[in-house]
Amino acid sequence: MSDLAIPAVARFASDGPEHCIARRDDGVFADPEVLGTTLVAAVDSILRSGHYLAGLDYPVLIKALYGHGPELPRDADGRVRVRIADDILPFPPSRKALYRSVKIADGHAEYYFEPVFEPDPEGGERPTTLNADEFVADMWVKGIRFGADVGVIHEAIGTGAAGRHIVARRLAPVDGDAARVEEVTSELHRSDAPLQLANGKLDLMSFQNRYPQVHIGTRLLRKVPRTAGSPGFELTGIPVPAEIGKDLDLAAYAGEGTGIDMVAAGEFLIARRDGFLNVDPKSSRIAISDKIVSHDGVSARTTGNLHLSGDYEEFGEIQEQRILEGDSITVHADVYGHVLSRGGAIRLERNLVGGSARNMNGGVHVLGVASSATIQAARGDVVLNRAENCVISGARIRVDTAINCEIMGDDVEVTHAEGSAIAGRRVKIGSAAPWKQGEMLVYVLRPDCARIDGAMAQVRERLGQFDQLAARHRTSIETLAGQPHLSKYLKIAPRIRKGELVLTPEQVPQFQRMTETVAPALKELGRLSEEAKKLDAEKQSGLTVLGRLEAQRYERVGAARVAVDAMAGEVQVRALPYEPDLGCIWDQGPRDIRLRLRDASGTELLHAGRDGAWAWDSAPPTSQG
């Protein structure tokens, strides 16, 4: 190996296994583009040829040979710089003889360090020391090409003390990590901490985030890819492959309303819709729906007050004073608290006791018993089986049995009522009776039409004036047309214009003088006729206005009617006036409804009876019982 005999300028050998190694004035360098197996062969050739690498940088050498260890250094220009040693020096046989064999067991190599001696010129022996770089070269030739612990070797040689040391270790492979998922949003978890209000205070009756809600496009989970791991190495330098991590399919976590999004940042599970987030504890699938299904009930312990934007289905009880607000709400257990819907429907499968059910833009249906409760649906239907001591209002109300209730709506139908006060524009009661000390009152809501009636009276009065003026005009026209000279002219002139009568030359001057004579009367007649036409037009306009007012009045009154099929005790039927322009009369608070229906002042008694049937239909009452 001629390049090793003398220092070389910065060059690489052109042939032989050492072509990728350059011995320069500033050290021994390896070609950064020819590393790995080729460099192993080059280093092996150098060490087996009776040389060793002086000033060896072992970590750099191992990185260049096997790719293990810290990154290779770079020069100022950013190019990889592979300086493996200071020099390449001869390793004579006399020095090689100083190094004993190593003991290999259990993946490591042990060496027994002890004082060493070399021959002196006089034929005797003199003490000497080992050299760490020679030690590494000797181990390489003996088959240990990886894992030398140069720190231990330097220390053992430096102390000069006898002792056994582990000088090389096998590197075990590091298996790759399995793919996993990580959360990328805090919305995946409930928070039962008290709700913090905008003013900084805490609402101890509400939780921070009992039912997580997400928006479309929200990233929920990210797949952390599996890793390949890092290989190990035997002492001989033979690599030991690592097990690649187990993969996973992120789609296995995708439930209804979610999907997979592949982007440059990675693979994500994202929300495909706005809604509530549900995690299946068995399959870990994440779904997003517009409805919450709960079995925990609504209480201070489980949920606190709930203010949701979406549908809700509850299988547990709603406890006293707890508030459940949402869109469509279904409860399968008893309700003791307050259920409020912004729309959709409220359906209570069991009893409503002491609480309330209010729907601002939909209906309320209670399948069980409503007791001492408030049920209101100003723009929807209310359907109840049995109501006791309740305040009920709604656009359309259907109740099977009402005991001591206050009911007000547009269209009200009660199969059996006792001791209740029931009001509506259209009221139908199957049977009615007082209850204990409570009166049985029935009201027909009769809109106040005083303003419309006043306007109609004014229009009719004006129409009467038109009739009088028209009669006077007709009399004046008849009197004027009855004058002899005008009457004669009106008979002749039309015939002359039509050509039915032809005047002789002697008659023409006579007709002209007649025309001049009646001219003032003709002008007055024309004026009277024009005014008569204007009066007719104004009368027709007045009749049109009167028709509109009558239609408006009928629309306001509507098909107001009340019917009680059977009375069993004292029952009063009254007309309750109200002003529609002031808003929906049944859209009031429960206290106002109760006070209005239990105080009969300002109402008109239509009927009072103890038995029989009675009906009224937008007309004076007619007794049928």
Helices and strands as residue ranges (DSSP letters): G 2-4, G 17-20, E 21-24, E 27-30, H 37-48, E 51-54, H 58-66, E 83-85, E 87-90, H 93-96, E 103-105, E 108-113, E 116-119, E 125-128, H 132-141, H 150-159, E 163-169, E 180-183, G 186-188, E 191-196, E 202-209, E 213-214, E 219-224, E 232-233, E 239-240, G 250-253, E 258-263, E 266-271, E 275-279, E 286-289, E 291-294, E 306-307, E 311-314, E 323-326, E 329-331, E 338-341, E 344-348, E 352-353, E 356-359, E 362-371, E 374-388, E 391-403, E 406-418, E 421-433, E 440-447, H 450-481, H 484-498, H 507-557, E 561-578, G 580-582, H 590-598, E 604-617, E 622-623
